[in-house]
Amino acid sequence: MAKGHLFVISAPSGAGKTSLVKAIMKEAKQMQTSVSYTTRPMRDGEVNGKDYHFVDREKFIDMRDANDFLEYAEVFDNFYGTSKSWLNETLNNGDDVILEIDWQGAEQVRQSFSDSTGIFIVPPSKAILLARLQGRGTDSDEVIQRRTAEAITEMSQYPKFDYLVINDDFETALSEVQAIILSFRLKTNRQYEKQTTLLDELIKS
């Protein structure tokens, strides 16, 4: 069985990466998304174990100290981390994985998965980014200001990723991310790993 591949999707808050990942997963086959652990409060409509694994700060630190995380980061005073054991098990079972994390976490992941594919999402303008953050209706003006300032720092990290997608029109951005995933799956070496018997039979004299 061919091992799955890791796709790392990063973006500043408000760029739309969560909506894109959810749309991708509606049609994706042999692909899973990693459910991160976090210490931030659960928002309305979120489900523990589906959107995030919600834990308190003490539990998170215990897991960190036990080396349970492939990567972790502190963002806006909350911790986020990816389960190392779940990721390795899923990839070994042949499923691709989308990891939706910030750029700090992506840097940590590259140290362990140098062959992972990094995709960075940016908004079409700062004004639209601000409008999206305000449109959520979940954050105070102070938090929005912090997120906007942090977004500028985050967007400067785009050269570290393999692909860059501008999320202006949602359907266009979705098609572009899907095309990136499909093009990787159609690489010759990946096809050979999954279709060894067929390809060997086709060229047998």
Secondary structure as GFF3:
##gff-version 3
##sequence-region A 1 205
A	DSSP	beta_strand	6	10	.	.	.	ID=ss1
A	DSSP	alpha_helix	17	27	.	.	.	ID=ss2
A	DSSP	beta_strand	31	33	.	.	.	ID=ss3
A	DSSP	beta_strand	37	38	.	.	.	ID=ss4
A	DSSP	beta_strand	53	54	.	.	.	ID=ss5
A	DSSP	alpha_helix	57	65	.	.	.	ID=ss6
A	DSSP	beta_strand	69	75	.	.	.	ID=ss7
A	DSSP	beta_strand	78	83	.	.	.	ID=ss8
A	DSSP	alpha_helix	84	92	.	.	.	ID=ss9
A	DSSP	beta_strand	96	100	.	.	.	ID=ss10
A	DSSP	alpha_helix	103	112	.	.	.	ID=ss11
A	DSSP	beta_strand	117	122	.	.	.	ID=ss12
A	DSSP	alpha_helix	126	135	.	.	.	ID=ss13
A	DSSP	alpha_helix	141	155	.	.	.	ID=ss14
A	DSSP	three_ten_helix	158	160	.	.	.	ID=ss15
A	DSSP	beta_strand	163	166	.	.	.	ID=ss16
A	DSSP	alpha_helix	170	185	.	.	.	ID=ss17
A	DSSP	alpha_helix	188	194	.	.	.	ID=ss18
A	DSSP	alpha_helix	196	202	.	.	.	ID=ss19
###
